[in-house]
Every structure is written in structure tokens, then in C-alpha cells.
Amino acid sequence: MTEAMIGARMITVTERFDGAGWPATARTDVGRVRANNEDACAAEPAIWLVADGLGGHAGGELASAAAIAAALRTITSRRADGSATEVLNEAFAAAHEAVRVEGRRQDMASMGTTLVAAYVDAGGRTWVGCLGDSRAYFWSGGDLEQLTTDDNYAADLVAAGVITHTEARTHPGQFMLTKALIADDNAWYPPAVVPVVGAGRLLLCSDGLNSELADSEIAHLLADGDVTQSADALVRAAVNAGGRDNVTVVCIDVPG
Ligand code: CA
């Protein structure tokens, strides 16, 4: 909340959060192989989220939905007065607690989820928090940048110089997450927190997108049309390329 003097009266202004008016579209598709869609997503005023549930059967679906709801609640209530690190740490901690509660309720200790969240703070700055192998990309000035690093074994091998980025796309380590929000894991993994700088189109996605499409294809489809056309085209392309996993995207136009 901010306060301002107008005439002789003190009035209180509730932040509107710049991103509330930005064009954004969320899309998810079960794909061509899986029976269930374990991904979840949300596009709310100036808060956007993607979660990729793990654990099979209903577990993944419940975990991703619980994480999104808890993170959304926390970011909504905290973003006016917390730093990005504080807000995102609290949101991911709340999401993890929600997954733990759901795991106990369903007696499914192995359920879990990834989470990537973006929000606009009271100063109009956009932030991304990420845990797991869901990603944030930013298309700006003709270039596609992957803002996040996958929390999986293949990415660790790339960072250590053992395999290349291209080899990681087919390496079995891509399916071995090193961090996620798991019901029976009490460890605290803070999310990676990344600012979004400048104007461009932000993409949040589950790995069902980037495992089917090369970054060059993602760049081409992300750059083309409005956010709804772009989101639809990205999901359609991943499904047409095989659709071996659930596919989820949120596209957001950031005015910078
Ligand atoms: Ca997935």
C-alpha cells in the first residue's frame, strides 16, 4: 500500500501491479501418450505459474494443483512488501507444504511437482522463481534466452563439462530431477530467482514443450503472433512432434 496526499485528504492507494494489464495466455494439453494431465498452470493478474506433477496416477495432478494454489495465494498476499527473494522463497515453501499435506492426505509420499512462477512487484519489476525442470524463456531483441537452469542430473553434467547441451537433450539424466517439491522430502531447496529485464515475451513451460521442440523452434513460435496465437502454436507443435508428455505453456508480453 502507498499513501498520498490529495488536497487536504490522506488517501490510500492499493498497488495495481503493472503486469495486471499485460497480455498473457496459458495453455495445457495432455499430449498423445499420457492418460492424465499432471501439469497445472495459472495466468492471474501479474502472476503466472506452471507446475509439472510427478508421482503417477492422481498424485502428480494433485501435487501440481496444490503447489500452484499455495504459491498463488502467497505471492498475492506478500508481493507488495517483500523482496523478490523473500516473496518467492515464501511462495515455494508454501507450495512445498501444500504438497506435503496433500501427500499425507492421499497417502502418496512420492507425489511431487516442479514449479516455475513469474510475478510483477510493486515497483513494476518482473521476477521468475524456479525449482525443477520446468523452464522460463525470454524472447527479446531477436534472441531467445533460457532464464532458468534445469534442476536435473543432465544439466549438472553440462555444467561440469562432461556432456554438451545437445547431448543433454537425449541423456537419461534429463529425467533425474535433483530438486523438486516432493511430499516426503523435508529438505528445503530455495528457488532460483531471476529478474526479467527489458521488453519482450516471457514463456513459462513444462518439459513436455522443450523435450519435443528445439530452442530454435520455440523462438520462432514464441516470436510470432499475439500471446494467444503463440501459446496455441507452441502447444500444437509439441503435440504434433510426438506429444510424449503433457505440454503446458504460459506466454506473457512484458512491456519492459
Ligand atoms: Ca513433464
Boltz pocket constraint, residues with backbone or C-beta under 6 A from the ligand:
constraints:
  - pocket:
      binder: B
      contacts: [[A, 52], [A, 53], [A, 206], [A, 207], [A, 208], [A, 245], [A, 246]]
      max_distance: 6.0
